[in-house]
Structures are given as C-alpha cells and as structure tokens.
Amino acid sequence: MSYKKMGIIAVCIIAIAVGTLSYFREDLLPHVHRAGDTTDLSGNYLATEEIAEAEKKLASGIQPADVITTLQDNSPRVAIIFDGLPDEVTTDRIVDVLQKYQAQAVFFVEGENAIDQPGSIQKILKGGQKIGNFTFIGAPAMEQLPPSEQLSQICRTQAAVEGLTDTKPALFRAHRSIYNENLLKSVRASGIDYAVKESVWYNRNVIHNQAQADAYAASIRPGSILAIRVGVPVERKATEKGKSNEKPAFDKKATIPLNGENKKAAPTEDLANEVERLLVAFKKRGIKVVFVDQFRKIRFVAPAAVPARQPVVPAKPAVPPKQQAQGRK
C-alpha cells in the first residue's frame, strides 16, 4: 500500500473520530452538568459574617425578642402557621387552597429545605403568604444549645431565605423548644424581633370530612394560634451533638420505612384537603384566618422551674412557764 493511500485512510479515520465526538458532544456535556446539580448547596450558606455580627450584639447585652401570642379581645380571628416546609406538591396545593379562601398563613421553613426547594419558597411568596425561620435543620430543644449553635441555626436560615427571596424572615419558631431568655436574645441578635408561640397544636390525619372539621373549628377559641407540624422533625445523633452542618439523621419522608423495616405505611389524609376543610369550617363560623404577626406581642420569658415545696410540719405550741411548773408538781 502506497504512502498516499495510507495518508488518505488516516485522514478518513480522524474525520470519523471528530464527527463521532461532535455528534455525542451535546449528550456528554449535559450529563456532566446534571451531576453538578446534585451538589449539596448548604455549604454556601454558612453565614459567617452574619453570625459574627450576631455574636457582637449578643455580647453587648441585647434585649430578648418579644413573643407573639394569643389575642384576648374575642375578635373572630385565628392564625394558622406551618412548622416545616412541605414537599413541593403539597406546598403548591396548600397555597392554592389558602388563596381560594382568602386566608393568610406563615410557613416556618428550615433553611436546608428552602435551599433544596427554591420553587416552593417562590410559590409561597407569590401566593401572598409569609415565610418564617424554623432553624436550619428544624432543630428541636433550641434552648438547650449553646449560644453559638443557636446563632448558627438562625443566621444560616436567614441567609438561605434572603439568598432566594432578597428578604429575611421577620418571625421565628423552633420545634419543641422553650422560649427562655438566652434563646430569645439569640433570636434578637440574629435580626428577628419576634418569636411565635402557638396556643393549639393541630394533629394531622384527624379530619376526614367536613362534619369533623366543623366540630374541630367549634372547639377553637377566637384569637388562637393554630400550629400544623409538617414532615418529620430532624433529630441529632448522640455522637453529633452541636454540629451546625449536619444532615438529617434519617430520611424526612415519612412514607419511607426506617432501619430497613419493610412495613406498609399507614394511610394518611391529604394535608391540603384537611386545611381546606378547616378553612371552610372557620368561614362558616365567621372567623377570619389572618397573619400571626397581627396578634399580641409581649415580653415573655419562660418561668424557671419551681422547686418542689417541702411539707410543712406544724410546730408544737409553747407551754407557758406556770403550766410547766404545775406539770412538775
């Protein structure tokens, strides 16, 4: 074979190779890009500067945040708050239901879930609702954490929501937490003036029809703050206490069995349907569902534990000296 023919063959092979690479180029590049989309973005919201600023405020002797609590004017109003960000489908449906009945609600969201579901955050705001701070991972017992961890949980959520909406939450809540003075000072130092204290817990999956909703609404006093817990709380592992960047210790989807258990999940009522029945019931009673920040604001600190009282043993009456002398006789 001549060198000329070999050169022609080599050129053909190179041309085929280049053409093949060009053909698959569009498939290869999106693949690489999609892999990047799964990266954990929570590290982008460390809020280092915000935490440092909050620490300065805390050290300066800042006043504790005020607490929003129940109304006492017997006006026909209630407030609904959601503790935790629902999944995207549920969020969409709840917001649509709230709009349908011209009701107002605050969604207290975890910073980490907000980062994972930016579409849900936009849906809430576009639907005329408000967003509150539920700590970065929905941390429970916040009053038991050191101030540095309290500030991290709150400030990181502030940064996450601001990064998605250009505004910071103005309200705070924490799962199974007591509003003591230290926690309320951390809230204020983080740039939030108000923490919200519920008056009624709504236990999900108890309203399956309108009659049950009507009965439940009749039991709620006007001026109440109704808290609806969404999802499964994130618990710390015993070996990871105090970590601010930790991921949930278990999957937050309640329908997925834990610890490898192969048990069928119990049927649950659709949350959006329950909310709609509640709104219908409140409307029947002439009760308006409004934003919780319209409620009473007080300076509140959880009372310290009162020590158990010791039983009082009555003292024996003193015996007059004359009676003592007569007794000796």
Disulfide bonds with the S-S distance in Angstrom:
none
